[in-house]
Amino acid sequence: MERTRADSAMSTAITPVPPAANAQAYGAGRPPLPVRPRSLPERHSVRAQVLAALRDALSSGELACGEVYSAPALAERYGVSPTPVREAMQQLASEGAVEVVPNRGFRVAGRTPRDIMELAEIRAALEVPAITRLARTLPPERWDELRPLAEATVTAASVGDRAAYAEADRCFHRALLQLAGNRQLVLVADELHRKSQSPATHGSLPGPAELLADALEHGALLDALRRRDLSAAERLAYEHLTGV
């Protein structure tokens, strides 16, 4: 990631005001007005870009499970200052993807097999009933709207791009659940989905064949939903989410 204008402007976002001029403008004998930063939207934009880059690095395995990374080192890698990196890492720490290591940086936490199983079970408990309800009520042609998203997962999986696949996979499931019209369901399910994509503490990352098999399940699910085969749709959704 190249250094952006927003990041380079962060150090100059606060414009100093001479104390005398400030006091004169506000009134003699009163404390000077606080000077507030003017570039917060740009700063937040940098943080969002860094957060997205770190999520991709976690999904692809570029940031390895168990390794400790310092904010200054990551800032140099992405061409930004350490501040947005620390902020993004704190966000990832709140999600359980990394752990704070005092005076050193952040350790990639990873998920245990039990973590992954429990996350899959919760996702299935939320998503499968929503999908089966939609299968009963949604016009068959509405499922065709999701075909491009399903195809995007296949494209990413075919070349073994784990970061692109992780994003395409979330987009597909998010769009599917949005059809249910429950915003809180979408938010909760998306958060669980993101957590389930964190690297595992043991085992290798999925290869192209595994990613492709997972991606093709999206199309099979849409086929069952379009023909209103409720039993097949429920079974495919459950197997896709839990891997069993």
C-alpha positions as CSV (number, residue, x, y, z in Angstrom):
1,M,0.0,0.0,0.0
2,E,1.5,3.4,-0.9
3,R,1.5,6.2,1.5
4,T,-1.6,8.2,1.0
5,R,-2.2,12.0,1.2
6,A,-4.4,11.4,4.2
7,D,-1.7,9.7,6.1
8,S,1.0,12.2,5.2
9,A,-1.3,15.0,6.2
10,M,-2.1,13.5,9.6
11,S,1.0,15.2,11.2
12,T,-0.1,18.6,9.9
13,A,-3.9,18.2,10.5
14,I,-3.8,20.4,13.5
15,T,-3.1,24.0,12.6
16,P,-1.3,25.8,15.5
17,V,-2.7,29.2,16.4
18,P,-0.5,31.8,18.1
19,P,-1.6,32.0,21.8
20,A,-1.8,35.8,21.7
21,A,-4.0,35.8,18.6
22,N,-6.2,33.1,20.0
23,A,-6.7,34.9,23.3
24,Q,-7.4,38.2,21.5
25,A,-10.0,36.5,19.3
26,Y,-11.7,34.8,22.3
27,G,-11.3,37.6,24.8
28,A,-8.5,38.6,27.1
29,G,-8.2,36.7,30.3
30,R,-10.0,33.6,29.0
31,P,-8.4,30.3,28.1
32,P,-7.6,29.9,24.4
33,L,-10.1,27.9,22.3
34,P,-9.0,24.3,21.7
35,V,-7.7,23.7,18.2
36,R,-9.3,20.6,16.7
37,P,-8.0,18.4,13.9
38,R,-9.5,19.1,10.5
39,S,-8.7,15.8,8.7
40,L,-10.5,13.1,10.7
41,P,-12.4,11.6,7.7
42,E,-9.1,11.2,5.8
43,R,-7.5,9.6,8.8
44,H,-10.3,7.2,9.2
45,S,-9.9,6.4,5.5
46,V,-6.3,5.4,6.0
47,R,-7.2,3.3,9.0
48,A,-9.9,1.5,6.9
49,Q,-7.4,0.8,4.1
50,V,-4.8,-0.6,6.6
51,L,-7.5,-2.7,8.3
52,A,-8.6,-4.1,4.9
53,A,-4.9,-4.9,4.0
54,L,-4.3,-6.6,7.3
55,R,-7.5,-8.7,6.9
56,D,-6.2,-9.8,3.5
57,A,-2.8,-10.6,5.0
58,L,-4.4,-12.7,7.7
59,S,-6.7,-14.6,5.2
60,S,-3.8,-15.3,2.8
61,G,-1.4,-16.4,5.5
62,E,1.0,-13.6,4.9
63,L,0.7,-12.8,8.6
64,A,1.4,-16.2,10.1
65,C,-0.3,-17.6,13.1
66,G,1.7,-17.3,16.3
67,E,4.0,-14.7,14.9
68,V,4.4,-11.2,16.6
69,Y,4.4,-8.1,14.4
70,S,5.2,-4.6,15.5
71,A,3.2,-1.6,14.4
72,P,6.2,0.3,13.1
73,A,7.3,-2.7,11.0
74,L,3.9,-3.1,9.5
75,A,3.6,0.6,8.9
76,E,6.9,0.5,6.9
77,R,5.5,-2.4,4.9
78,Y,2.4,-0.6,4.0
79,G,3.9,2.9,3.6
80,V,1.9,4.6,6.3
81,S,2.6,5.9,9.8
82,P,2.3,3.5,12.8
83,T,-0.9,5.2,14.2
84,P,-3.4,3.8,11.7
85,V,-1.7,0.4,12.0
86,R,-2.1,0.4,15.8
87,E,-5.7,1.4,15.4
88,A,-6.4,-1.3,12.9
89,M,-4.6,-3.9,15.0
90,Q,-6.7,-2.8,18.1
91,Q,-9.8,-3.5,16.0
92,L,-8.5,-6.9,15.1
93,A,-7.7,-7.6,18.7
94,S,-11.3,-6.8,19.7
95,E,-12.4,-9.4,17.2
96,G,-10.0,-12.0,18.6
97,A,-7.9,-12.2,15.4
98,V,-4.7,-10.9,17.1
99,E,-3.5,-10.5,20.7
100,V,-1.7,-7.5,22.2
101,V,1.9,-8.4,23.3
102,P,3.1,-5.6,25.6
103,N,6.1,-3.7,24.4
104,R,6.4,-5.9,21.3
105,G,3.3,-5.6,19.1
106,F,0.6,-8.0,18.1
107,R,0.5,-11.8,17.9
108,V,-1.7,-13.5,15.3
109,A,-4.0,-15.5,17.5
110,G,-5.5,-18.1,15.2
111,R,-8.5,-20.3,15.8
112,T,-8.4,-23.7,17.5
113,P,-10.3,-26.6,15.8
114,R,-12.9,-26.2,18.6
115,D,-13.2,-22.5,17.8
116,I,-13.8,-23.2,14.2
117,M,-16.4,-25.9,14.9
118,E,-18.3,-23.7,17.4
119,L,-18.3,-20.8,15.0
120,A,-19.6,-23.0,12.2
121,E,-22.4,-24.4,14.4
122,I,-23.5,-20.9,15.4
123,R,-23.5,-19.7,11.7
124,A,-25.6,-22.7,10.7
125,A,-28.1,-22.1,13.5
126,L,-28.6,-18.6,12.2
127,E,-28.3,-18.9,8.5
128,V,-29.9,-22.2,7.6
129,P,-33.4,-21.3,9.0
130,A,-33.2,-18.0,7.2
131,I,-32.3,-19.6,4.0
132,T,-35.0,-22.2,4.2
133,R,-37.6,-19.5,5.0
134,L,-36.5,-17.6,1.9
135,A,-36.7,-20.8,-0.2
136,R,-40.4,-21.0,0.6
137,T,-41.3,-17.4,-0.2
138,L,-38.8,-15.8,-2.6
139,P,-39.6,-15.9,-6.4
140,P,-37.2,-18.4,-8.1
141,E,-35.7,-15.7,-10.4
142,R,-34.5,-13.7,-7.4
143,W,-31.8,-16.2,-6.8
144,D,-30.3,-15.4,-10.2
145,E,-29.2,-12.1,-8.8
146,L,-26.7,-13.9,-6.6
147,R,-25.1,-15.8,-9.6
148,P,-22.4,-13.2,-10.3
149,L,-21.3,-13.3,-6.6
150,A,-21.2,-17.1,-6.6
151,E,-19.1,-17.0,-9.8
152,A,-16.7,-14.5,-8.2
153,T,-16.0,-17.0,-5.5
154,V,-15.2,-19.6,-8.1
155,T,-12.9,-17.2,-10.0
156,A,-10.9,-16.4,-6.8
157,A,-10.8,-20.1,-5.8
158,S,-9.6,-21.2,-9.2
159,V,-6.4,-19.2,-8.9
160,G,-5.9,-20.0,-5.2
161,D,-6.3,-16.4,-4.1
162,R,-7.3,-16.9,-0.5
163,A,-7.7,-13.2,0.4
164,A,-9.9,-12.6,-2.7
165,Y,-11.9,-15.7,-2.0
166,A,-12.5,-14.8,1.7
167,E,-13.9,-11.4,0.6
168,A,-16.0,-12.9,-2.3
169,D,-17.3,-15.6,0.1
170,R,-18.5,-13.0,2.6
171,C,-20.1,-10.9,-0.1
172,F,-22.1,-13.9,-1.3
173,H,-23.4,-14.9,2.1
174,R,-24.0,-11.3,3.1
175,A,-26.1,-10.7,-0.1
176,L,-28.0,-13.9,0.5
177,L,-29.0,-13.0,4.1
178,Q,-29.9,-9.5,3.1
179,L,-32.8,-11.0,1.1
180,A,-34.3,-11.9,4.5
181,G,-34.6,-8.2,5.4
182,N,-33.1,-8.6,8.9
183,R,-30.2,-6.1,9.3
184,Q,-29.2,-7.5,12.7
185,L,-29.0,-11.0,11.3
186,V,-26.7,-9.7,8.5
187,L,-24.4,-7.9,11.0
188,V,-24.1,-10.8,13.4
189,A,-23.7,-13.4,10.7
190,D,-21.1,-11.3,8.9
191,E,-19.0,-10.9,12.1
192,L,-19.2,-14.7,12.8
193,H,-18.2,-15.3,9.2
194,R,-15.2,-13.0,9.4
195,K,-14.1,-14.7,12.7
196,S,-14.3,-18.1,11.1
197,Q,-11.9,-17.0,8.3
198,S,-9.1,-16.3,10.8
199,P,-6.1,-18.6,10.4
200,A,-6.2,-21.9,12.4
201,T,-3.6,-22.6,15.1
202,H,-2.8,-25.9,13.5
203,G,-3.0,-27.2,10.0
204,S,-2.2,-25.8,6.6
205,L,-4.2,-23.2,4.7
206,P,-6.7,-24.4,2.2
207,G,-5.4,-24.9,-1.3
208,P,-7.0,-24.1,-4.6
209,A,-8.8,-27.5,-4.7
210,E,-10.4,-27.0,-1.3
211,L,-11.3,-23.4,-2.1
212,L,-12.9,-24.5,-5.4
213,A,-14.9,-27.2,-3.8
214,D,-16.3,-24.8,-1.3
215,A,-17.0,-22.2,-4.0
216,L,-18.9,-24.6,-6.2
217,E,-21.2,-25.3,-3.3
218,H,-22.6,-21.8,-3.7
219,G,-23.9,-22.6,-7.2
220,A,-25.3,-25.9,-6.1
221,L,-27.2,-24.1,-3.3
222,L,-28.6,-21.5,-5.7
223,D,-29.7,-24.3,-8.0
224,A,-31.7,-26.0,-5.2
225,L,-33.2,-22.7,-4.1
226,R,-34.3,-21.8,-7.6
227,R,-36.1,-25.0,-8.0
228,R,-37.6,-24.7,-4.5
229,D,-36.1,-28.0,-3.4
230,L,-36.4,-27.2,0.3
231,S,-34.8,-30.4,1.7
232,A,-31.8,-30.2,-0.7
233,A,-31.4,-26.5,0.0
234,E,-31.4,-27.0,3.8
235,R,-29.0,-29.9,3.5
236,L,-26.6,-28.1,1.2
237,A,-26.6,-24.9,3.4
238,Y,-25.9,-26.9,6.5
239,E,-23.1,-28.9,4.9
240,H,-21.6,-25.8,3.3
241,L,-21.5,-23.9,6.7
242,T,-20.3,-26.8,8.8
243,G,-18.2,-28.8,6.4
244,V,-20.0,-32.1,7.4
